């Protein structure tokens, strides 16, 4: 029986560049992408997602997606 391709998990980091927590979330997501789970994860650009990027939106619609927010505003979670 042929092996099905494994679904990747999408990661959406906070884009709050004006707060240190936003930088920390982006660094944490990058660590997961490059070191911890490089074969199982992809990143989704929050500004592109918000602007209507169809590829990013389609991925989030059909694959598990995790948002990593830097503050209580939860922009990434609310946007997706």
ZATI-278936 format. One record per residue: residue in three letters; x negated, y negated, z of N, C-alpha, C, CB in turn; residue number from 1. Coordinates in pm, 1 decimal. Glycine has a CB too. Layout:
@resn->ALA, n_px->X, n_py->Y, n_pz->Z, ca_px->X, ca_py->Y, ca_pz->Z, c_px->X, c_py->Y, c_pz->Z, cb_px->X, cb_py->Y, cb_pz->Z, resi->NUM
...
This chain:
@resn->UNK, n_px->-84.3, n_py->117.2, n_pz->0.0, ca_px->0.0, ca_py->0.0, ca_pz->0.0, c_px->-89.6, c_py->-124.6, c_pz->0.0, cb_px->96.3, cb_py->0.8, cb_pz->122.4, resi->1
@resn->UNK, n_px->-66.9, n_py->-220.2, n_pz->-91.4, ca_px->-151.7, ca_py->-339.3, ca_pz->-96.6, c_px->-132.9, c_py->-426.2, c_pz->27.9, cb_px->-121.0, cb_py->-420.8, cb_pz->-222.7, resi->2
@resn->UNK, n_px->-242.4, n_py->-487.9, n_pz->67.8, ca_px->-238.4, ca_py->-572.8, ca_pz->185.7, c_px->-183.4, c_py->-710.4, c_pz->148.5, cb_px->-378.9, cb_py->-585.2, cb_pz->248.7, resi->3
@resn->UNK, n_px->-88.2, n_py->-759.4, n_pz->226.3, ca_px->-31.1, ca_py->-891.2, ca_pz->201.8, c_px->-129.1, c_py->-998.2, c_pz->247.7, cb_px->104.8, cb_py->-906.9, cb_pz->274.0, resi->4
@resn->UNK, n_px->-132.9, n_py->-1111.2, n_pz->176.1, ca_px->-221.0, ca_py->-1218.6, ca_pz->221.4, c_px->-172.6, c_py->-1271.5, c_pz->356.9, cb_px->-226.3, cb_py->-1333.2, cb_pz->116.5, resi->5
@resn->UNK, n_px->-268.7, n_py->-1302.7, n_pz->441.4, ca_px->-233.6, ca_py->-1353.3, ca_pz->573.5, c_px->-192.4, c_py->-1499.1, c_pz->562.9, cb_px->-351.4, cb_py->-1337.1, cb_pz->671.9, resi->6
@resn->UNK, n_px->-87.1, n_py->-1532.9, n_pz->637.2, ca_px->-44.0, ca_py->-1671.3, ca_pz->640.3, c_px->-141.3, c_py->-1752.7, c_pz->723.2, cb_px->98.5, cb_py->-1683.3, cb_pz->696.2, resi->7
@resn->UNK, n_px->-173.6, n_py->-1868.0, n_pz->673.5, ca_px->-258.9, ca_py->-1958.3, ca_pz->749.2, c_px->-171.6, c_py->-2049.3, c_pz->834.3, cb_px->-349.9, cb_py->-2041.2, cb_pz->655.1, resi->8
@resn->UNK, n_px->-230.8, n_py->-2101.3, n_pz->938.2, ca_px->-162.5, ca_py->-2193.7, ca_pz->1027.7, c_px->-207.9, c_py->-2334.6, c_pz->993.2, cb_px->-191.4, cb_py->-2160.2, cb_pz->1177.7, resi->9
@resn->UNK, n_px->-112.5, n_py->-2424.7, n_pz->976.5, ca_px->-144.0, ca_py->-2564.0, ca_pz->948.8, c_px->-164.2, c_py->-2640.9, c_pz->1078.1, cb_px->-33.7, cb_py->-2628.4, cb_pz->865.4, resi->10
@resn->UNK, n_px->-260.6, n_py->-2729.9, n_pz->1078.2, ca_px->-287.8, ca_py->-2814.8, ca_pz->1194.0, c_px->-272.6, c_py->-2960.4, c_pz->1152.3, cb_px->-430.4, cb_py->-2787.9, cb_pz->1251.8, resi->11
@resn->UNK, n_px->-193.5, n_py->-3034.1, n_pz->1227.5, ca_px->-174.2, ca_py->-3176.8, ca_pz->1201.4, c_px->-221.3, c_py->-3253.2, c_pz->1323.8, cb_px->-24.4, cb_py->-3209.8, cb_pz->1168.1, resi->12
@resn->UNK, n_px->-325.7, n_py->-3332.9, n_pz->1305.8, ca_px->-381.1, ca_py->-3409.8, ca_pz->1417.5, c_px->-322.3, c_py->-3550.0, c_pz->1418.8, cb_px->-535.1, cb_py->-3416.5, cb_pz->1408.6, resi->13
@resn->UNK, n_px->-319.3, n_py->-3606.8, n_pz->1536.6, ca_px->-280.3, ca_py->-3745.4, ca_pz->1558.3, c_px->-364.8, c_py->-3835.6, c_pz->1469.0, cb_px->-295.9, cb_py->-3785.0, cb_pz->1707.7, resi->14
@resn->UNK, n_px->-305.4, n_py->-3939.7, n_pz->1415.2, ca_px->-383.3, ca_py->-4031.8, ca_pz->1332.2, c_px->-407.5, c_py->-4164.5, c_pz->1403.6, cb_px->-312.1, cb_py->-4056.5, cb_pz->1199.1, resi->15
@resn->UNK, n_px->-384.4, n_py->-4168.4, n_pz->1534.2, ca_px->-401.6, ca_py->-4290.6, ca_pz->1611.8, c_px->-547.4, c_py->-4328.5, c_pz->1628.6, cb_px->-337.6, cb_py->-4275.2, cb_pz->1746.9, resi->16
@resn->UNK, n_px->-599.9, n_py->-4405.4, n_pz->1534.4, ca_px->-740.5, ca_py->-4443.1, ca_pz->1538.9, c_px->-768.8, c_py->-4550.5, c_pz->1642.4, cb_px->-785.1, cb_py->-4490.6, cb_pz->1403.8, resi->17
@resn->UNK, n_px->-666.4, n_py->-4618.0, n_pz->1690.5, ca_px->-687.7, ca_py->-4725.8, ca_pz->1786.0, c_px->-699.3, c_py->-4676.9, c_pz->1930.6, cb_px->-575.5, cb_py->-4824.9, cb_pz->1775.4, resi->18
@resn->UNK, n_px->-674.5, n_py->-4548.1, n_pz->1951.8, ca_px->-685.7, ca_py->-4494.6, ca_pz->2088.2, c_px->-787.3, c_py->-4380.1, c_pz->2089.9, cb_px->-546.6, cb_py->-4445.4, cb_pz->2140.4, resi->19
@resn->UNK, n_px->-863.6, n_py->-4369.3, n_pz->2199.6, ca_px->-963.2, ca_py->-4261.2, ca_pz->2207.4, c_px->-901.9, c_py->-4122.3, c_pz->2195.8, cb_px->-1039.4, cb_py->-4270.9, cb_pz->2337.3, resi->20
@resn->UNK, n_px->-780.9, n_py->-4106.2, n_pz->2246.0, ca_px->-716.9, ca_py->-3975.3, ca_pz->2241.8, c_px->-691.8, c_py->-3928.5, c_pz->2099.2, cb_px->-586.4, cb_py->-3978.9, cb_pz->2318.1, resi->21
@resn->UNK, n_px->-665.4, n_py->-4022.5, n_pz->2007.1, ca_px->-647.6, ca_py->-3987.3, ca_pz->1866.9, c_px->-774.9, c_py->-3929.7, c_pz->1808.8, cb_px->-603.9, cb_py->-4108.5, cb_pz->1786.7, resi->22
@resn->UNK, n_px->-887.7, n_py->-3990.8, n_pz->1842.7, ca_px->-1016.5, ca_py->-3940.0, ca_pz->1797.0, c_px->-1042.2, c_py->-3800.9, c_pz->1854.2, cb_px->-1129.8, cb_py->-4036.1, cb_pz->1836.9, resi->23
@resn->UNK, n_px->-1009.5, n_py->-3782.1, n_pz->1979.1, ca_px->-1030.7, ca_py->-3651.8, ca_pz->2044.0, c_px->-945.6, c_py->-3544.0, c_pz->1976.7, cb_px->-996.9, cb_py->-3660.0, cb_pz->2195.1, resi->24
@resn->UNK, n_px->-821.7, n_py->-3575.3, n_pz->1943.1, ca_px->-737.4, ca_py->-3474.0, ca_pz->1877.2, c_px->-794.0, c_py->-3435.9, c_pz->1741.4, cb_px->-593.3, cb_py->-3525.5, cb_pz->1861.0, resi->25
@resn->UNK, n_px->-844.1, n_py->-3534.5, n_pz->1666.5, ca_px->-900.8, ca_py->-3503.3, ca_pz->1535.9, c_px->-1027.6, c_py->-3419.9, c_pz->1549.4, cb_px->-930.4, cb_py->-3631.7, cb_pz->1458.9, resi->26
@resn->UNK, n_px->-1109.1, n_py->-3449.6, n_pz->1650.5, ca_px->-1229.4, ca_py->-3369.5, ca_pz->1673.9, c_px->-1193.7, c_py->-3226.9, c_pz->1715.2, cb_px->-1317.0, cb_py->-3434.9, cb_pz->1781.4, resi->27
@resn->UNK, n_px->-1089.8, n_py->-3212.0, n_pz->1796.1, ca_px->-1047.2, ca_py->-3078.8, ca_pz->1839.1, c_px->-996.1, c_py->-2997.3, c_pz->1720.7, cb_px->-938.4, cb_py->-3089.4, cb_pz->1947.0, resi->28
@resn->UNK, n_px->-917.4, n_py->-3058.4, n_pz->1635.2, ca_px->-866.6, ca_py->-2988.2, ca_pz->1516.7, c_px->-982.0, c_py->-2949.9, c_pz->1425.0, cb_px->-764.3, cb_py->-3076.1, cb_pz->1440.4, resi->29
@resn->UNK, n_px->-1076.8, n_py->-3038.8, n_pz->1409.9, ca_px->-1193.3, ca_py->-3007.0, ca_pz->1325.9, c_px->-1272.4, c_py->-2889.2, c_pz->1382.4, cb_px->-1285.0, cb_py->-3129.7, cb_pz->1312.9, resi->30
@resn->UNK, n_px->-1284.7, n_py->-2882.9, n_pz->1514.8, ca_px->-1354.6, ca_py->-2771.2, ca_pz->1579.8, c_px->-1283.8, c_py->-2638.7, c_pz->1548.0, cb_px->-1361.8, cb_py->-2793.1, cb_pz->1734.0, resi->31
@resn->UNK, n_px->-1152.2, n_py->-2639.1, n_pz->1554.0, ca_px->-1075.7, ca_py->-2517.4, ca_pz->1522.0, c_px->-1096.0, c_py->-2480.3, c_pz->1375.7, cb_px->-924.6, cb_py->-2537.4, cb_pz->1551.9, resi->32
@resn->UNK, n_px->-1087.1, n_py->-2578.9, n_pz->1286.9, ca_px->-1101.4, ca_py->-2553.9, ca_pz->1143.4, c_px->-1238.9, c_py->-2500.8, c_pz->1106.1, cb_px->-1074.2, cb_py->-2680.3, cb_pz->1066.5, resi->33
@resn->UNK, n_px->-1342.7, n_py->-2555.8, n_pz->1166.7, ca_px->-1478.3, ca_py->-2521.1, ca_pz->1124.9, c_px->-1541.6, c_py->-2407.7, c_pz->1204.5, cb_px->-1564.7, cb_py->-2640.9, cb_pz->1135.0, resi->34
@resn->UNK, n_px->-1509.8, n_py->-2397.8, n_pz->1333.1, ca_px->-1581.4, ca_py->-2301.6, ca_pz->1417.6, c_px->-1496.1, c_py->-2188.5, c_pz->1473.5, cb_px->-1644.0, cb_py->-2373.6, cb_pz->1530.4, resi->35
@resn->UNK, n_px->-1379.4, n_py->-2221.6, n_pz->1522.0, ca_px->-1300.1, ca_py->-2121.5, ca_pz->1594.9, c_px->-1214.0, c_py->-2033.3, c_pz->1504.5, cb_px->-1211.5, cb_py->-2190.6, cb_pz->1694.8, resi->36
@resn->UNK, n_px->-1145.5, n_py->-2092.1, n_pz->1407.1, ca_px->-1054.5, ca_py->-2016.5, ca_pz->1320.2, c_px->-1063.0, c_py->-2064.0, c_pz->1174.5, cb_px->-909.9, cb_py->-2029.5, cb_pz->1371.0, resi->37
@resn->UNK, n_px->-1181.7, n_py->-2063.9, n_pz->1115.0, ca_px->-1193.5, ca_py->-2119.0, ca_pz->979.6, c_px->-1114.1, c_py->-2042.6, c_pz->873.3, cb_px->-1337.4, cb_py->-2121.5, cb_pz->939.9, resi->38
@resn->UNK, n_px->-1095.1, n_py->-1913.4, n_pz->891.3, ca_px->-1024.1, ca_py->-1834.0, ca_pz->791.1, c_px->-872.8, c_py->-1834.2, c_pz->811.5, cb_px->-1074.9, cb_py->-1692.0, cb_pz->793.3, resi->39
@resn->UNK, n_px->-827.5, n_py->-1877.8, n_pz->927.9, ca_px->-685.1, ca_py->-1870.2, ca_pz->959.1, c_px->-614.1, c_py->-2004.9, c_pz->961.2, cb_px->-667.2, cb_py->-1804.2, cb_pz->1090.6, resi->40
@resn->UNK, n_px->-688.1, n_py->-2116.5, n_pz->946.5, ca_px->-625.6, ca_py->-2247.9, ca_pz->960.8, c_px->-659.5, c_py->-2340.3, c_pz->844.6, cb_px->-668.5, cb_py->-2312.0, cb_pz->1091.3, resi->41
@resn->UNK, n_px->-570.4, n_py->-2435.7, n_pz->823.5, ca_px->-591.9, ca_py->-2545.2, ca_pz->728.2, c_px->-543.3, c_py->-2673.0, c_pz->796.0, cb_px->-516.0, cb_py->-2519.7, cb_pz->590.4, resi->42
@resn->UNK, n_px->-592.4, n_py->-2785.6, n_pz->749.1, ca_px->-546.1, ca_py->-2912.3, ca_pz->805.6, c_px->-445.4, c_py->-2976.1, c_pz->711.7, cb_px->-664.7, cb_py->-3008.3, cb_pz->831.4, resi->43
@resn->UNK, n_px->-353.8, n_py->-3047.8, n_pz->770.4, ca_px->-255.0, ca_py->-3123.4, ca_pz->694.8, c_px->-273.8, c_py->-3269.5, c_pz->733.8, cb_px->-107.1, cb_py->-3073.2, cb_pz->723.3, resi->44
@resn->UNK, n_px->-287.9, n_py->-3355.4, n_pz->635.8, ca_px->-310.8, ca_py->-3498.1, ca_pz->659.1, c_px->-178.7, c_py->-3565.0, c_pz->696.9, cb_px->-373.0, cb_py->-3566.1, cb_pz->533.1, resi->45
@resn->UNK, n_px->-171.0, n_py->-3617.6, n_pz->819.4, ca_px->-46.3, ca_py->-3678.8, ca_pz->866.1, c_px->-4.5, c_py->-3798.6, c_pz->780.1, cb_px->-61.4, cb_py->-3722.6, cb_pz->1011.1, resi->46
@resn->UNK, n_px->-94.6, n_py->-3893.6, n_pz->748.0, ca_px->-50.4, ca_py->-4005.6, ca_pz->663.3, c_px->1.8, c_py->-3960.0, c_pz->526.4, cb_px->-165.4, cb_py->-4103.5, cb_pz->643.4, resi->47
@resn->UNK, n_px->-63.9, n_py->-3861.6, n_pz->465.6, ca_px->-17.1, ca_py->-3810.3, ca_pz->337.2, c_px->117.1, c_py->-3739.7, c_pz->353.5, cb_px->-120.8, cb_py->-3714.4, cb_pz->276.3, resi->48
@resn->UNK, n_px->131.5, n_py->-3664.5, n_pz->461.1, ca_px->258.0, ca_py->-3596.4, ca_pz->490.4, c_px->370.2, c_py->-3699.6, c_pz->501.8, cb_px->246.9, cb_py->-3512.6, cb_pz->621.6, resi->49
@resn->UNK, n_px->343.6, n_py->-3808.6, n_pz->574.7, ca_px->444.1, ca_py->-3913.1, ca_pz->594.2, c_px->477.7, c_py->-3985.8, c_pz->464.8, cb_px->395.9, cb_py->-4012.7, cb_pz->697.3, resi->50
@resn->UNK, n_px->378.7, n_py->-3997.5, n_pz->376.4, ca_px->399.8, ca_py->-4066.9, ca_pz->249.5, c_px->474.1, c_py->-3980.5, c_pz->147.7, cb_px->266.5, cb_py->-4110.5, cb_pz->191.7, resi->51
@resn->UNK, n_px->501.5, n_py->-3856.4, n_pz->183.4, ca_px->579.4, ca_py->-3770.3, ca_pz->94.8, c_px->496.9, c_py->-3671.8, c_pz->15.5, cb_px->657.1, cb_py->-3853.2, cb_pz->1.3, resi->52
@resn->UNK, n_px->375.2, n_py->-3641.7, n_pz->61.3, ca_px->290.7, ca_py->-3543.8, ca_pz->-8.2, c_px->360.3, c_py->-3409.6, c_pz->-16.2, cb_px->155.3, cb_py->-3528.7, cb_pz->62.4, resi->53
@resn->UNK, n_px->405.3, n_py->-3372.8, n_pz->-134.1, ca_px->486.7, ca_py->-3251.8, ca_pz->-150.5, c_px->412.1, c_py->-3123.9, c_pz->-115.3, cb_px->536.1, cb_py->-3242.5, cb_pz->-292.3, resi->54
@resn->UNK, n_px->283.1, n_py->-3117.4, n_pz->-146.4, ca_px->206.7, ca_py->-2997.0, ca_pz->-113.3, c_px->198.7, c_py->-2975.1, c_pz->36.6, cb_px->66.7, cb_py->-3005.5, cb_pz->-171.5, resi->55
@resn->UNK, n_px->171.1, n_py->-3082.7, n_pz->110.5, ca_px->163.3, ca_py->-3072.9, ca_pz->256.3, c_px->299.9, c_py->-3040.7, c_pz->316.8, cb_px->108.9, cb_py->-3203.5, cb_pz->315.6, resi->56
@resn->UNK, n_px->402.9, n_py->-3102.8, n_pz->265.2, ca_px->537.9, ca_py->-3077.5, ca_pz->317.7, c_px->583.0, c_py->-2934.5, c_pz->289.1, cb_px->638.2, cb_py->-3176.9, cb_pz->257.1, resi->57
@resn->UNK, n_px->552.1, n_py->-2884.5, n_pz->171.7, ca_px->589.0, ca_py->-2747.3, ca_pz->137.0, c_px->514.9, c_py->-2648.3, c_pz->226.0, cb_px->558.7, cb_py->-2718.7, cb_pz->-11.4, resi->58
@resn->UNK, n_px->386.1, n_py->-2675.2, n_pz->250.0, ca_px->310.1, ca_py->-2586.1, ca_pz->337.1, c_px->374.2, c_py->-2581.5, c_pz->475.5, cb_px->162.7, cb_py->-2631.8, cb_pz->347.1, resi->59
@resn->UNK, n_px->405.4, n_py->-2697.1, n_pz->532.4, ca_px->464.2, ca_py->-2702.2, ca_pz->667.0, c_px->601.9, c_py->-2637.9, c_pz->671.1, cb_px->473.6, cb_py->-2846.6, cb_pz->715.1, resi->60
@resn->UNK, n_px->671.8, n_py->-2638.5, n_pz->560.0, ca_px->804.7, ca_py->-2579.3, ca_pz->555.3, c_px->799.1, c_py->-2426.9, c_pz->561.7, cb_px->876.9, cb_py->-2623.3, cb_pz->429.2, resi->61
@resn->UNK, n_px->694.4, n_py->-2367.3, n_pz->503.7, ca_px->688.7, ca_py->-2222.3, ca_pz->492.0, c_px->581.4, c_py->-2153.6, c_pz->576.0, cb_px->668.0, cb_py->-2187.1, cb_pz->351.6, resi->62
@resn->UNK, n_px->499.0, n_py->-2229.7, n_pz->645.1, ca_px->392.2, ca_py->-2172.5, ca_pz->726.7, c_px->399.5, c_py->-2228.4, c_pz->868.1, cb_px->253.8, cb_py->-2201.1, cb_pz->664.3, resi->63
@resn->UNK, n_px->350.9, n_py->-2152.6, n_pz->965.1, ca_px->347.3, ca_py->-2206.1, ca_pz->1101.3, c_px->257.8, c_py->-2329.6, c_pz->1103.7, cb_px->296.2, cb_py->-2098.7, cb_pz->1202.5, resi->64
@resn->UNK, n_px->302.8, n_py->-2431.4, n_pz->1173.6, ca_px->229.3, ca_py->-2557.5, ca_pz->1178.8, c_px->224.8, c_py->-2607.7, c_pz->1322.2, cb_px->293.9, cb_py->-2663.1, cb_pz->1086.1, resi->65
@resn->UNK, n_px->105.9, n_py->-2649.1, n_pz->1364.5, ca_px->85.8, ca_py->-2699.3, ca_pz->1500.5, c_px->46.7, c_py->-2846.1, c_pz->1492.7, cb_px->-23.2, cb_py->-2616.5, cb_pz->1576.2, resi->66
@resn->UNK, n_px->115.0, n_py->-2928.9, n_pz->1569.9, ca_px->76.4, ca_py->-3069.6, ca_pz->1578.7, c_px->-2.5, c_py->-3091.0, c_pz->1707.0, cb_px->201.2, cb_py->-3162.6, cb_pz->1574.3, resi->67
@resn->UNK, n_px->-103.6, n_py->-3177.3, n_pz->1697.1, ca_px->-187.6, ca_py->-3209.1, ca_pz->1813.0, c_px->-181.5, c_py->-3360.1, c_pz->1829.4, cb_px->-337.5, cb_py->-3157.8, cb_pz->1794.8, resi->68
@resn->UNK, n_px->-106.0, n_py->-3404.4, n_pz->1929.1, ca_px->-86.8, ca_py->-3547.1, ca_pz->1952.8, c_px->-181.8, c_py->-3598.4, c_pz->2059.9, cb_px->57.3, cb_py->-3575.3, cb_pz->1993.2, resi->69
@resn->UNK, n_px->-213.4, n_py->-3728.0, n_pz->2050.5, ca_px->-306.1, ca_py->-3788.6, ca_pz->2144.2, c_px->-240.2, c_py->-3868.6, c_pz->2254.8, cb_px->-398.9, cb_py->-3875.5, cb_pz->2071.2, resi->70
@resn->UNK, n_px->-110.8, n_py->-3893.7, n_pz->2243.6, ca_px->-43.9, ca_py->-3971.2, ca_pz->2348.9, c_px->103.7, c_py->-3931.5, c_pz->2356.8, cb_px->-57.9, cb_py->-4124.2, cb_pz->2322.3, resi->71
@resn->UNK, n_px->173.1, n_py->-3994.3, n_pz->2446.7, ca_px->313.4, ca_py->-3960.7, ca_pz->2472.0, c_px->407.8, c_py->-4002.7, c_pz->2359.4, cb_px->357.8, cb_py->-4024.8, cb_pz->2600.0, resi->72
@resn->UNK, n_px->361.5, n_py->-4083.1, n_pz->2265.6, ca_px->446.5, ca_py->-4122.2, ca_pz->2152.4, c_px->479.0, c_py->-4003.0, c_pz->2063.2, cb_px->378.3, cb_py->-4231.6, cb_pz->2070.0, resi->73
@resn->UNK, n_px->388.6, n_py->-3902.6, n_pz->2060.0, ca_px->407.8, ca_py->-3779.8, ca_pz->1984.5, c_px->441.5, c_py->-3804.4, c_pz->1836.9, cb_px->517.0, cb_py->-3698.4, cb_pz->2048.3, resi->74
@resn->UNK, n_px->367.2, n_py->-3894.3, n_pz->1773.1, ca_px->391.3, ca_py->-3929.4, ca_pz->1633.4, c_px->382.7, c_py->-3810.2, c_pz->1540.1, cb_px->293.7, cb_py->-4033.8, cb_pz->1589.5, resi->75
@resn->UNK, n_px->283.2, n_py->-3725.9, n_pz->1556.9, ca_px->266.0, ca_py->-3611.2, ca_pz->1467.6, c_px->384.0, c_py->-3514.0, c_pz->1482.3, cb_px->131.9, cb_py->-3538.5, cb_pz->1497.5, resi->76
@resn->UNK, n_px->420.8, n_py->-3483.3, n_pz->1606.5, ca_px->531.3, ca_py->-3389.1, ca_pz->1629.3, c_px->663.3, c_py->-3445.0, c_pz->1576.1, cb_px->544.4, cb_py->-3357.1, cb_pz->1779.6, resi->77
@resn->UNK, n_px->689.1, n_py->-3570.0, n_pz->1601.5, ca_px->815.3, ca_py->-3629.6, ca_pz->1555.5, c_px->821.7, c_py->-3640.9, c_pz->1403.7, cb_px->833.8, cb_py->-3767.3, cb_pz->1617.6, resi->78
@resn->UNK, n_px->707.7, n_py->-3664.3, n_pz->1343.2, ca_px->703.7, ca_py->-3682.5, ca_pz->1197.7, c_px->724.6, c_py->-3552.4, c_pz->1122.5, cb_px->571.9, cb_py->-3743.7, cb_pz->1156.6, resi->79
@resn->UNK, n_px->687.8, n_py->-3442.1, n_pz->1185.1, ca_px->699.1, ca_py->-3316.1, ca_pz->1114.0, c_px->822.9, c_py->-3242.5, c_pz->1156.5, cb_px->576.8, cb_py->-3230.2, cb_pz->1136.7, resi->80
